[in-house]
């Protein structure tokens, strides 16, 4: 197996401050977090690999055309006999955090980067590897785009359903309040369809928080990994016992998440599970509300006004119980659920495919960039998967 040092196949160039450049322009500026603006002058011209010097070290980027990189990120230009895209994938397949030297702000120097070793193949082979991995990237990007589209469709659908609902006599959305005010009534949530009720969470679900005893980390480490152990963000571990065995809704109490919305606030769980003390556990009253409807409407509303505390902001059980929601009659909820479930299933299908392709790309990088498998075999594999 032949290895080469980065110093043998590329040159590293420092970034610079762009603030003295003339204003305006369309030249992209890159930092360790990615694109951060535009400027009027180029510092370098791609193709090139950008790799962090300070801050986000493990986020290499491939760039083409003219660009400017700031002084927190290196520009790495491959030699003539080296395919830049192949070099980029090698960086992506390397744990660059191992090069960190500073104890405060993470930082890497060019000397350490130059010592990186890569499995060497000839230029023609580099091009083939880059093409295969680029194909996987293209599929991943297209899938992400489809997911974004379905998320936007879902958001619009839920807005219409939770403000207008479906008229059971027509199986269609009701006209908007502006177009048919006689179909609506005033409430403390604004105008809602006349047939709907406005009820607090405490009237439509049971809060099961009192039934839980948290499992300490040291105890979880000793247990057999059998049943999912949930926190506010989803499964965080597996344990040997369970406390619930029914469809329920978990609602995170972390107030920071309410503000950032980085994670779902409400999500449905099923089967034998344990839940820690960072999530509220709700059991919908089945004669009033379906679990699908309640989960989605809980996820859709703004809770910023009921977050309490400053050091560790949270949503208390009492605050959540007092939140009022618009609740249609059961027959209308079921009609709404059909449309909600349909878009959720499309999202889940695309998300599963995305995970499959991400895992495929990871495996391809490990095999192709280490020389463990031949390009021809893996090319046939990715062609088969991407044509599904």
C-alpha positions in Angstrom: 0.0 0.0 0.0 1.4 3.4 -1.0 0.9 6.4 1.1 1.7 10.1 0.5 2.0 13.1 2.7 -0.2 16.1 2.0 3.1 18.1 1.6 3.9 15.9 -1.4 0.6 16.5 -3.3 -0.7 20.0 -2.3 0.1 23.4 -1.0 -1.5 25.2 1.9 -2.3 28.9 1.7 -3.5 31.2 4.5 -6.7 33.2 4.4 -6.9 37.0 5.0 -9.2 39.6 6.3 -11.4 41.0 3.6 -12.7 44.1 5.3 -10.4 46.5 3.5 -11.7 45.3 0.1 -13.7 47.8 -2.0 -17.5 47.4 -1.2 -19.9 45.3 -3.2 -19.1 42.4 -5.5 -20.2 38.8 -5.9 -17.0 36.9 -4.8 -18.0 34.4 -2.1 -16.3 34.6 1.3 -15.7 31.4 3.3 -15.1 30.8 7.0 -15.0 27.6 9.0 -18.8 27.6 9.1 -19.2 27.9 5.4 -20.3 30.8 3.2 -20.4 34.0 5.2 -20.9 36.8 2.7 -19.5 38.3 -0.6 -16.7 40.7 -1.5 -15.4 42.5 -4.5 -12.0 40.8 -4.9 -10.8 37.2 -5.1 -8.1 35.9 -2.9 -7.7 32.5 -4.7 -9.3 30.6 -7.5 -10.5 27.0 -7.3 -10.8 24.2 -7.4 -9.6 24.0 -3.8 -10.2 22.4 -0.5 -10.9 24.6 2.5 -10.0 23.3 5.9 -10.4 25.0 9.3 -7.5 26.6 11.1 -9.5 27.8 14.1 -13.0 26.9 15.4 -14.9 24.3 13.3 -11.9 22.1 12.4 -13.8 19.1 11.1 -15.8 20.8 8.3 -13.7 20.7 5.0 -15.3 22.2 1.9 -14.8 21.9 -1.8 -15.0 25.1 -3.8 -14.6 26.1 -7.4 -14.2 29.5 -9.1 -13.0 32.7 -7.5 -13.4 33.0 -3.7 -12.0 34.6 -0.6 -11.2 32.6 2.6 -10.7 34.4 5.9 -7.8 33.7 8.2 -9.6 31.1 10.2 -9.6 28.6 7.3 -6.8 27.3 5.1 -7.0 27.1 1.3 -5.4 23.9 0.0 -4.5 23.7 -3.7 -3.7 20.3 -5.2 -0.7 19.8 -7.4 -1.3 19.1 -11.2 -1.2 15.3 -10.8 -3.8 15.3 -8.1 -7.6 15.5 -8.5 -8.9 18.1 -6.1 -12.3 16.4 -5.6 -10.4 13.2 -4.6 -8.3 15.2 -2.2 -11.5 16.8 -0.7 -13.0 13.4 0.0 -9.8 12.3 1.7 -10.1 15.3 4.0 -13.8 14.4 4.6 -12.8 10.9 5.5 -10.1 12.1 8.0 -10.7 13.0 11.6 -9.1 16.4 11.6 -9.8 17.0 15.3 -6.8 14.8 16.0 -4.6 17.6 14.8 -5.9 20.1 17.3 -3.2 21.7 19.4 -4.7 24.6 21.4 -6.7 23.9 24.6 -8.9 27.0 24.3 -10.3 27.7 20.8 -9.6 24.6 18.7 -6.8 25.3 16.2 -4.6 23.5 13.7 -1.4 24.7 12.1 -0.2 24.1 8.5 2.7 21.9 9.7 0.3 19.4 11.2 -1.9 19.4 8.0 1.1 18.8 5.8 1.8 15.6 7.8 -1.5 14.1 6.9 -1.1 10.7 5.0 -3.4 9.5 2.3 -3.6 6.2 0.3 -2.2 7.1 -3.1 -3.7 6.1 -6.5 -2.9 7.4 -9.9 -4.7 10.4 -11.4 -7.1 8.3 -13.5 -8.1 6.3 -10.5 -8.6 9.5 -8.4 -11.0 10.8 -11.0 -13.1 7.6 -10.9 -13.2 7.7 -7.1 -14.2 11.3 -7.1 -16.9 10.7 -9.7 -18.4 7.8 -7.7 -18.5 9.8 -4.5 -19.8 12.9 -6.3 -22.7 10.7 -7.6 -23.6 9.8 -4.0 -23.4 13.5 -3.0 -25.7 14.4 -5.9 -28.3 11.9 -4.8 -28.0 13.1 -1.2 -28.5 16.7 -2.2 -31.5 15.9 -4.4 -33.0 13.9 -1.5 -32.4 16.8 0.9 -34.2 19.1 -1.6 -37.2 16.7 -1.7 -37.3 16.6 2.1 -37.3 20.4 2.3 -40.1 20.5 -0.3 -42.2 18.0 1.7 -41.5 19.9 5.0 -42.7 23.1 3.3 -45.8 21.3 2.0 -46.5 19.9 5.5 -46.1 23.2 7.1 -48.6 24.8 4.8 -51.0 21.9 5.1 -51.0 22.0 8.9 -51.6 25.8 8.9 -54.7 25.3 6.8 -55.9 22.3 8.7 -55.5 23.9 12.1 -57.1 27.2 11.1 -59.8 26.0 8.7 -60.2 22.3 9.1 -62.0 20.0 6.7 -65.8 20.2 6.1 -67.0 16.6 6.6 -69.8 17.2 4.2 -67.4 18.0 1.3 -64.1 16.4 2.5 -62.5 19.7 1.5 -60.9 22.6 3.4 -63.4 25.1 4.6 -63.3 28.5 3.0 -61.2 31.0 4.8 -62.7 33.2 7.5 -62.3 36.2 5.2 -64.4 34.4 2.5 -67.1 32.8 4.7 -67.2 34.5 8.2 -70.5 32.8 9.0 -68.6 29.5 9.3 -66.5 30.7 12.2 -66.8 31.9 15.8 -64.6 34.1 17.9 -62.5 32.5 20.7 -59.5 33.3 22.9 -57.4 31.8 20.0 -59.1 34.0 17.4 -61.5 32.8 14.8 -62.1 29.1 14.7 -64.8 26.9 12.9 -68.1 27.0 14.7 -68.1 23.2 15.3 -64.7 23.3 17.1 -64.0 23.5 20.8 -61.1 25.4 22.4 -59.8 23.3 25.3 -56.7 23.2 27.6 -54.2 20.4 27.2 -55.3 19.2 30.7 -58.8 18.5 29.4 -57.8 16.4 26.4 -54.9 14.4 27.8 -53.5 12.9 31.0 -50.0 13.9 32.1 -48.2 10.8 33.3 -45.1 12.6 34.7 -45.7 11.4 38.2 -45.2 7.7 37.2 -41.5 8.1 36.4 -38.3 7.5 38.2 -35.2 8.7 36.2 -32.5 6.1 35.6 -29.0 7.4 36.4 -26.3 7.1 33.8 -24.1 4.8 35.9 -27.1 2.4 36.4 -27.9 2.5 32.6 -24.3 1.5 31.9 -24.7 -1.7 33.9 -28.1 -2.7 32.3 -28.9 -4.9 29.3 -29.7 -2.8 26.3 -33.3 -3.9 25.6 -35.9 -1.1 25.6 -35.6 2.5 24.3 -34.8 5.1 26.9 -36.2 8.5 25.7 -35.3 12.0 26.6 -36.6 15.3 25.3 -34.8 14.8 21.9 -35.6 11.2 21.3 -33.9 7.9 22.1 -30.7 8.5 24.1 -30.0 5.0 25.4 -31.4 1.5 25.9 -32.3 -0.1 29.3 -33.4 -3.4 30.6 -36.9 -2.4 31.9 -39.8 -0.2 30.7 -42.5 1.9 32.3 -44.9 2.5 29.4 -46.3 0.2 26.8 -48.8 2.2 24.7 -48.9 5.0 22.2 -48.0 8.3 24.0 -46.8 11.8 23.2 -43.5 13.1 24.6 -43.0 16.8 24.9 -39.6 18.3 25.7 -39.5 20.7 28.7 -36.2 22.3 27.6 -37.0 26.0 27.0 -33.9 26.5 24.9 -35.3 24.1 22.3 -38.6 26.1 22.3 -36.6 29.2 21.2 -34.2 27.5 18.7 -36.6 24.8 17.4 -33.6 22.7 16.6 -35.5 19.5 17.7 -39.2 18.5 17.6 -41.0 19.7 20.7 -43.7 16.9 20.5 -43.3 13.4 19.1 -45.2 10.1 19.2 -43.7 7.0 20.8 -45.0 3.4 20.9 -44.1 0.1 22.5 -42.2 -0.7 25.6 -40.2 2.4 26.6 -38.6 4.3 29.5 -38.7 8.1 29.7 -36.3 10.3 31.6 -37.4 13.5 33.5 -36.6 15.9 30.7 -39.8 15.2 28.7 -43.5 15.5 29.7 -45.5 12.3 28.9 -49.0 12.8 27.6 -51.8 10.2 27.1 -54.5 11.6 24.8 -58.1 11.1 25.9 -59.2 9.0 23.0 -62.8 10.1 23.0 -61.8 13.7 22.5 -58.6 13.8 20.5 -56.5 11.4 18.4 -52.8 11.0 19.1 -51.8 12.1 15.6 -53.8 15.3 15.7 -52.7 16.2 19.2 -49.0 15.5 18.5 -49.0 17.6 15.3 -50.9 20.6 16.8 -48.7 20.6 19.9 -45.6 20.7 17.6 -47.0 23.5 15.5 -47.7 26.3 18.0 -45.5 29.0 19.7 -44.7 28.4 23.3 -42.2 31.3 23.9 -44.7 33.0 26.3 -44.8 30.1 28.7 -41.1 29.4 29.0 -40.0 30.1 32.6 -36.5 30.4 34.2 -33.4 32.2 33.0 -30.4 29.9 33.9 -32.2 26.8 32.6 -35.4 27.9 30.8 -38.1 25.2 30.7 -41.8 24.5 30.1 -43.4 23.3 33.3 -46.1 20.7 33.5 -48.5 23.3 34.8 -47.7 25.7 31.9 -48.1 23.0 29.3 -51.4 21.8 30.9 -52.8 25.3 30.6 -52.1 25.7 26.8 -55.4 26.0 24.9 -55.9 24.3 21.6 -58.6 24.3 18.8 -60.1 20.8 18.8 -62.4 19.6 16.0 -65.0 16.9 16.4 -63.6 13.3 16.1 -65.0 12.7 12.6 -63.2 15.8 11.3 -60.0 14.9 13.1 -60.0 11.6 11.3 -60.3 13.3 7.9 -57.5 15.6 8.8 -55.3 12.8 10.0 -55.5 11.1 6.6 -53.9 14.1 5.0 -51.4 14.5 7.8 -50.3 10.9 7.7 -50.0 10.9 4.0 -47.4 13.7 4.0 -45.6 12.3 7.0 -45.2 8.9 5.2 -43.7 10.7 2.2 -41.3 12.5 4.5 -40.3 9.3 6.3 -39.7 7.5 3.0 -37.3 10.2 1.8 -35.6 10.5 5.2 -35.0 6.7 5.2 -33.6 6.9 1.7 -31.3 9.8 2.8 -30.0 7.8 5.7 -29.4 4.9 3.4 -27.4 7.0 0.9 -25.4 8.7 3.7 -24.4 5.3 5.1 -23.6 4.2 1.5 -21.3 7.2 1.0 -19.6 6.7 4.3 -18.9 3.1 3.4 -17.7 4.0 -0.1 -15.3 6.6 1.3 -13.8 4.1 3.7 -13.4 1.5 1.0 -12.3 3.6 -1.9 -10.0 5.9 -0.1 -8.2 3.1 1.7 -7.8 0.9 -1.3 -9.8 -1.9 0.4 -12.0 -2.5 -2.6 -11.8 -1.9 -6.3 -13.5 1.0 -8.0 -15.3 -1.2 -10.5 -17.1 -3.3 -7.8 -18.3 -0.2 -5.9 -19.3 1.7 -9.0 -21.7 -1.2 -9.9 -23.0 -1.0 -6.3 -23.8 2.7 -6.3 -25.3 2.5 -9.8 -27.7 -0.2 -8.6 -28.7 1.8 -5.5 -29.1 5.2 -7.1 -31.3 3.8 -9.8 -33.8 2.3 -7.4 
